[in-house]
Amino acid sequence: MAHHFLGKHHNKAGGGGGEAPKVTDWRKEEKHHKHMEQLAQLGAVAAGAYAMHEKHKAKKDPDHGHSHKIKEGVAAAVAVGSAGFAFHEHHEKKDAKKHRRNGHHH
């Protein structure tokens, strides 16, 4: 099973020679992507809540408002990134489900 990371492929087996192609367990792959999607959604919600918390702190604590605004911006960026990753994993899960239903074995 190949994993994608910044456009590069890394094989889990790590071997380079003439190994037999590994048969993919699409049900397991689907469950993995579902789990990753749920974790990403949780991260997005948590980061969004923290961003809202920092926005509130910036209003309540004007002496340190700039610091709170920076933390709010970072948390908002993390929330957007996490939501994007959840979206990506959702589509990976759909692809695995399609492969499983169509009987693809690699």
Secondary structure as a PSIPRED ss2 file (coil, helix, strand):
# PSIPRED VFORMAT (PSIPRED V4.0)

   1 M C   1.000  0.000  0.000
   2 A E   0.000  0.000  1.000
   3 H E   0.000  0.000  1.000
   4 H E   0.000  0.000  1.000
   5 F E   0.000  0.000  1.000
   6 L C   1.000  0.000  0.000
   7 G C   1.000  0.000  0.000
   8 K E   0.000  0.000  1.000
   9 H E   0.000  0.000  1.000
  10 H E   0.000  0.000  1.000
  11 N E   0.000  0.000  1.000
  12 K C   1.000  0.000  0.000
  13 A C   1.000  0.000  0.000
  14 G C   1.000  0.000  0.000
  15 G C   1.000  0.000  0.000
  16 G C   1.000  0.000  0.000
  17 G C   1.000  0.000  0.000
  18 G C   1.000  0.000  0.000
  19 E C   1.000  0.000  0.000
  20 A C   1.000  0.000  0.000
  21 P C   1.000  0.000  0.000
  22 K C   1.000  0.000  0.000
  23 V C   1.000  0.000  0.000
  24 T C   1.000  0.000  0.000
  25 D C   1.000  0.000  0.000
  26 W H   0.000  1.000  0.000
  27 R H   0.000  1.000  0.000
  28 K H   0.000  1.000  0.000
  29 E H   0.000  1.000  0.000
  30 E H   0.000  1.000  0.000
  31 K H   0.000  1.000  0.000
  32 H H   0.000  1.000  0.000
  33 H H   0.000  1.000  0.000
  34 K H   0.000  1.000  0.000
  35 H H   0.000  1.000  0.000
  36 M H   0.000  1.000  0.000
  37 E H   0.000  1.000  0.000
  38 Q H   0.000  1.000  0.000
  39 L H   0.000  1.000  0.000
  40 A H   0.000  1.000  0.000
  41 Q H   0.000  1.000  0.000
  42 L H   0.000  1.000  0.000
  43 G H   0.000  1.000  0.000
  44 A H   0.000  1.000  0.000
  45 V H   0.000  1.000  0.000
  46 A H   0.000  1.000  0.000
  47 A H   0.000  1.000  0.000
  48 G H   0.000  1.000  0.000
  49 A H   0.000  1.000  0.000
  50 Y H   0.000  1.000  0.000
  51 A H   0.000  1.000  0.000
  52 M H   0.000  1.000  0.000
  53 H H   0.000  1.000  0.000
  54 E H   0.000  1.000  0.000
  55 K H   0.000  1.000  0.000
  56 H H   0.000  1.000  0.000
  57 K H   0.000  1.000  0.000
  58 A H   0.000  1.000  0.000
  59 K H   0.000  1.000  0.000
  60 K H   0.000  1.000  0.000
  61 D C   1.000  0.000  0.000
  62 P H   0.000  1.000  0.000
  63 D H   0.000  1.000  0.000
  64 H H   0.000  1.000  0.000
  65 G H   0.000  1.000  0.000
  66 H H   0.000  1.000  0.000
  67 S H   0.000  1.000  0.000
  68 H H   0.000  1.000  0.000
  69 K H   0.000  1.000  0.000
  70 I H   0.000  1.000  0.000
  71 K H   0.000  1.000  0.000
  72 E H   0.000  1.000  0.000
  73 G H   0.000  1.000  0.000
  74 V H   0.000  1.000  0.000
  75 A H   0.000  1.000  0.000
  76 A H   0.000  1.000  0.000
  77 A H   0.000  1.000  0.000
  78 V H   0.000  1.000  0.000
  79 A H   0.000  1.000  0.000
  80 V H   0.000  1.000  0.000
  81 G H   0.000  1.000  0.000
  82 S H   0.000  1.000  0.000
  83 A H   0.000  1.000  0.000
  84 G H   0.000  1.000  0.000
  85 F H   0.000  1.000  0.000
  86 A H   0.000  1.000  0.000
  87 F H   0.000  1.000  0.000
  88 H H   0.000  1.000  0.000
  89 E H   0.000  1.000  0.000
  90 H H   0.000  1.000  0.000
  91 H H   0.000  1.000  0.000
  92 E H   0.000  1.000  0.000
  93 K H   0.000  1.000  0.000
  94 K H   0.000  1.000  0.000
  95 D H   0.000  1.000  0.000
  96 A H   0.000  1.000  0.000
  97 K H   0.000  1.000  0.000
  98 K H   0.000  1.000  0.000
  99 H H   0.000  1.000  0.000
 100 R H   0.000  1.000  0.000
 101 R H   0.000  1.000  0.000
 102 N H   0.000  1.000  0.000
 103 G C   1.000  0.000  0.000
 104 H C   1.000  0.000  0.000
 105 H C   1.000  0.000  0.000
 106 H C   1.000  0.000  0.000
